[in-house]
Amino acid sequence: MGKLTGKTAVITGGNDGIGRATAQLFTEEGANVVIFGRRQNKIDEVVAELGENALGVQGDVRNLADLENLFLKASERFGKIDIVIPNAGVARLLPIEQTTEDIFNESLDVNLKGGFFTVQKSLPYLNETAAIVFVSSIAHALGLPTHTIYTTAKAGIRVMTRTLGSELLPRGIRVNCVSPGCTNTNMLWTTEGFSEKILHDMIERDIPIKRIGEPRDIANAILFLVSDDASFICGEDIIVDGGQINCMTT
Ligand SMILES: NC(=O)c1ccc[n+]([C@@H]2O[C@H](COP(=O)([O-])OP(=O)(O)OC[C@H]3O[C@@H](n4cnc5c(N)ncnc54)[C@H](OP(=O)(O)O)[C@@H]3O)[C@@H](O)[C@H]2O)c1
């Protein structure tokens, strides 16, 4: 029997990267999985990969009607929901002078507002003892040039984990988050100004384990937090970064 047998999970951004790896791991552990994202072709690809216990719903986390539709469709297919992973995110890393109002709004709307309303719209459908795991970033704890808008949103997610944790715990709902370090997904490779050279230098200088994360590394931490193994943990942030934040070696 898997760690999530009989449970149903909803994962925003489940059609790529960390969300996709989480959907795969949850399916291996016996869960029904509902993935959500904008690109229908990637949703179809991942649902085909996951098999009959998966459902794809297309939409945008910035659109509250899309989020309502997500949870309605998920509950019509699988009943009550046990796990919510607000994971969808975008990284626009630009110097302050080049950050337009549209870029500012997009980053906050997807990374912060999207996470908040994903949780709000899930509430009518949640089982008692449901678990929510946000995906923040170690960037919330670092002063990094060009990261202001992204880290502001991710710091907000870290804080929201505590405040929503305290608000929802009386109903039996645990809220936690994971904060990945640099992870091998499209987000990394499509970030403005990123290159193999920057990655190589970062690994040598900043990451004691001497590699970047794979999506499965992050999925493993998410699985722990949603599972019964973490039934005494709420409001916590698990950093998954190869020791970058906590273990300087030079
Ligand atoms: N990769 C890293 O180094 C890293 C480090 C720390 C934290 N994170 C966080 O990890 C999470 C997952 O990122 P990733 O690395 O897996 O990136 P990714 O491979 O680019 O995946 C991002 C996912 O979010 C979805 N998404 C983006 N905007 C959306 C929107 N408006 N509405 C609905 N879905 C949307 C994308 O699907 P569609 O494009 O189809 O909508 C995609 O499935 C993000 O919150 C990110 O900030 C990543």
The ligand as a Gaussian input file, in Angstrom:
#p B3LYP/6-31G(d) Opt

LIG

0 1
 N       13.308000      25.716000     -10.583000
 C       13.830000      26.339000      -9.535000
 O       15.068000      26.559000      -9.455000
 C       12.954000      26.773000      -8.389000
 C       13.580000      27.195000      -7.201000
 C       12.793000      27.606000      -6.137000
 C       11.408000      27.593000      -6.247000
 N       10.816000      27.190000      -7.422000
 C        9.350000      27.214000      -7.473000
 O        8.856000      25.938000      -7.830000
 C        7.563000      26.081000      -8.432000
 C        7.517000      25.243000      -9.696000
 O        8.444000      25.793000     -10.631000
 P        9.291000      24.870000     -11.617000
 O       10.719000      25.085000     -11.317000
 O        8.752000      23.506000     -11.655000
 O        9.016000      25.659000     -12.980000
 P        8.363000      25.204000     -14.378000
 O        8.918000      23.911000     -14.830000
 O        8.474000      26.402000     -15.227000
 O        6.836000      24.968000     -13.981000
 C        5.990000      26.020000     -13.643000
 C        4.572000      25.475000     -13.638000
 O        3.668000      26.509000     -13.257000
 C        2.625000      26.583000     -14.229000
 N        2.159000      27.963000     -14.295000
 C        2.891000      29.087000     -14.499000
 N        2.106000      30.167000     -14.522000
 C        0.844000      29.718000     -14.335000
 C       -0.434000      30.339000     -14.280000
 N       -0.555000      31.674000     -14.432000
 N       -1.525000      29.573000     -14.060000
 C       -1.413000      28.234000     -13.916000
 N       -0.246000      27.585000     -13.970000
 C        0.863000      28.322000     -14.189000
 C        3.250000      26.102000     -15.532000
 O        2.281000      25.575000     -16.437000
 P        1.712000      26.435000     -17.681000
 O        2.879000      27.190000     -18.260000
 O        1.129000      25.416000     -18.584000
 O        0.684000      27.344000     -17.082000
 C        4.139000      24.979000     -15.008000
 O        3.406000      23.792000     -14.862000
 C        7.369000      27.576000      -8.666000
 O        6.531000      28.114000      -7.671000
 C        8.779000      28.136000      -8.517000
 O        8.774000      29.475000      -8.127000
 C       11.550000      26.777000      -8.483000

